[in-house]
Amino acid sequence: MVSAPNTISTPVYDEMILDYWEMHPERYPDVVFVESCYGEVMYDEEEFIMKWLNTEYNASSVTDLEYIRVYRK
């Protein structure tokens, strides 16, 4: 199941996603995919989604593939 705060083709993740998960806890992600290129993430570490992944998500594993980084609970 995919959860996103909006339905545009290039979603932007901000604090609104936390409200969404509070209303729909069953949609809290077991896996998060982040765009990357051979281990080089395409997001700045100061962006909300990266701060959240690095401080709150508590991934049990992080895997770098060719064009994505995979965070798993």
C-alpha positions in Angstrom: 0.0 0.0 0.0 1.3 3.5 -0.8 0.8 6.5 1.4 1.4 10.0 0.3 0.1 13.4 1.5 -1.0 14.3 -2.1 -1.8 12.7 -5.4 0.5 14.7 -7.8 3.1 12.8 -9.7 5.9 14.4 -7.8 4.7 14.3 -4.2 6.3 16.6 -1.6 6.7 15.2 1.9 6.4 17.5 4.9 4.9 17.4 8.4 1.5 16.8 6.9 2.4 13.1 6.4 2.6 12.8 10.2 -1.0 13.9 10.5 -2.0 11.5 7.8 -0.4 8.6 9.6 -2.1 9.6 12.8 -5.5 9.4 11.1 -4.5 6.2 9.2 -2.0 4.3 11.3 -2.5 1.2 9.1 -0.8 3.1 6.3 2.4 3.8 8.2 5.1 2.5 5.9 7.0 -0.8 6.4 9.2 0.1 3.5 10.3 3.5 2.2 12.0 4.1 -1.2 14.1 7.2 -1.7 15.5 8.3 -5.1 19.3 7.9 -5.3 22.0 7.1 -7.8 24.4 4.4 -6.7 24.1 5.2 -3.0 24.0 9.0 -3.5 20.6 10.2 -2.2 18.9 12.9 -4.2 17.6 14.7 -1.2 19.4 17.1 1.1 19.9 15.8 4.7 18.0 18.9 6.0 14.8 18.0 4.1 11.9 16.8 6.2 11.8 13.3 4.7 15.5 12.7 5.3 15.4 14.1 8.9 12.4 11.8 9.6 14.1 8.7 8.1 17.3 9.4 10.0 15.7 10.2 13.4 12.2 8.7 13.7 11.7 5.8 11.3 14.3 3.5 13.0 14.8 1.3 9.9 16.1 -2.2 10.7 17.9 -2.2 7.4 19.0 0.3 4.7 19.9 -1.0 1.2 21.4 1.0 -1.6 20.4 -0.2 -5.1 21.3 1.4 -8.4 18.6 4.1 -8.4 16.9 3.8 -5.0 17.7 3.5 -1.3 15.4 1.1 0.5 14.6 1.6 4.2 12.8 -1.3 5.9 11.2 -1.5 9.3 
